[in-house]
Amino acid sequence: MSTPTASTFEEVTQAVAGVEGWMTPGQARRLWTCSRAVRTGGRIVEIGSFRGRSMIVLASAAAEGVELVAIDPHAGNDRGPQEIDGFAEAAADDFEVFNANLSAAGVADRVRHVRKFSGEALADVPGAIDLLYIDGAHRFGPALDDIKRWSAKIEPGGDLLIHDCFSSIGVTGALVASLFFGSDFRYLGRSESMTHYRKEPLGTGERARNAARQAANLPWFVRNVVIKALILAKLGQVTRVFGHDPETWPH
Ligand SMILES: C[S@@+](CC[C@H](N)C(=O)[O-])C[C@H]1O[C@@H](n2cnc3c(N)ncnc32)[C@H](O)[C@@H]1O
């Protein structure tokens, strides 16, 4: 059994520096902290692993005896920003690179890869989940399906992290339709577009406050949609007025 090459957050930051992906340093820190908090015998599930950038952080932080499951069909859909369909060839490479990256980071034999779409993989993960990270399909329907069906498997007190919130229209719509007014998940905050929820029962007053705290992010969402529209209209330089780097897609 190999051991992770990184045992500190600083080391894992270096380990993933050359791994393609969109996870920011702040988001890596949140993944690291949440993964560290999972008890031995617990289970971490990631939906959407791409080339392993975020899974390397989760697996390097996890205590021995924590099960790690990566669900990704590597089928060529929702590969990255504006890569929604038709990337099967690139995704075949992603699968190879994912395995190579996990091996290089010393975590390949800690992670069970389920090469399926999340909607077809529920039976592959029997039992409860302590930490669920969703970064797979970004369209409204499948994003909502992931949030509803997979978050139902989270243990009380467990954590839910979701990428591309308040930046992707589909994912944000799915949030509004599920977690905004729900009674099961408390909103704890976000690192850029990565939101963090904890499974806890909420009373009526708390639900209203929970919705208001999430809704406070809507101006930032509008800003991100405007930035994306400007980039698509080849007016990226104008995004500087929002303090944005025109070379990057908001995430
Ligand atoms: C944005 S990338 C994930 C990036 C990764 N979390 C990281 O930080 O390195 C999205 C990934 O989701 C996968 N994906 C798309 N639809 C999916 C689905 N329904 N279930 C699981 N994975 C999916 C794609 O194959 C792609 O690799």
The ligand as a MOL file (V3000), in Angstrom:
LIG
                    3D

  0  0  0     0  0            999 V3000
M  V30 BEGIN CTAB
M  V30 COUNTS 27 29 0 0 0
M  V30 BEGIN ATOM
M  V30 1 C -15.0920 20.3030 -13.6530 0
M  V30 2 S -14.5570 18.6550 -13.8790 0 CHG=1
M  V30 3 C -14.1690 18.1390 -12.2220 0
M  V30 4 C -12.9100 18.7610 -11.6970 0
M  V30 5 C -12.3730 18.0920 -10.4560 0
M  V30 6 N -13.3230 18.0850 -9.3670 0
M  V30 7 C -11.1140 18.8030 -10.0080 0
M  V30 8 O -11.1780 19.7500 -9.2110 0
M  V30 9 O -10.0560 18.4290 -10.4780 0 CHG=-1
M  V30 10 C -16.0620 17.8400 -14.1870 0
M  V30 11 C -15.9630 16.3270 -14.2900 0
M  V30 12 O -17.2780 15.8060 -14.0900 0
M  V30 13 C -17.4410 14.6630 -14.8660 0
M  V30 14 N -18.8800 14.4390 -15.0150 0
M  V30 15 C -19.7320 14.9960 -15.8990 0
M  V30 16 N -20.9800 14.5330 -15.7120 0
M  V30 17 C -20.9130 13.6740 -14.6650 0
M  V30 18 C -21.8600 12.8710 -13.9740 0
M  V30 19 N -23.1630 12.8720 -14.3090 0
M  V30 20 N -21.4260 12.1020 -12.9630 0
M  V30 21 C -20.1200 12.0990 -12.5850 0
M  V30 22 N -19.1770 12.8450 -13.1950 0
M  V30 23 C -19.5740 13.6170 -14.2190 0
M  V30 24 C -16.6890 14.9670 -16.1450 0
M  V30 25 O -16.3000 13.7670 -16.7990 0
M  V30 26 C -15.5020 15.8070 -15.6510 0
M  V30 27 O -14.3580 15.0150 -15.4890 0
M  V30 END ATOM
M  V30 BEGIN BOND
M  V30 1 1 1 2
M  V30 2 1 2 3
M  V30 3 1 2 10
M  V30 4 1 3 4
M  V30 5 1 4 5
M  V30 6 1 5 6
M  V30 7 1 5 7
M  V30 8 2 7 8
M  V30 9 1 7 9
M  V30 10 1 10 11
M  V30 11 1 11 12
M  V30 12 1 11 26
M  V30 13 1 12 13
M  V30 14 1 13 14
M  V30 15 1 13 24
M  V30 16 1 14 15
M  V30 17 1 14 23
M  V30 18 2 15 16
M  V30 19 1 16 17
M  V30 20 1 17 18
M  V30 21 2 17 23
M  V30 22 1 18 19
M  V30 23 2 18 20
M  V30 24 1 20 21
M  V30 25 2 21 22
M  V30 26 1 22 23
M  V30 27 1 24 25
M  V30 28 1 24 26
M  V30 29 1 26 27
M  V30 END BOND
M  V30 END CTAB
M  END
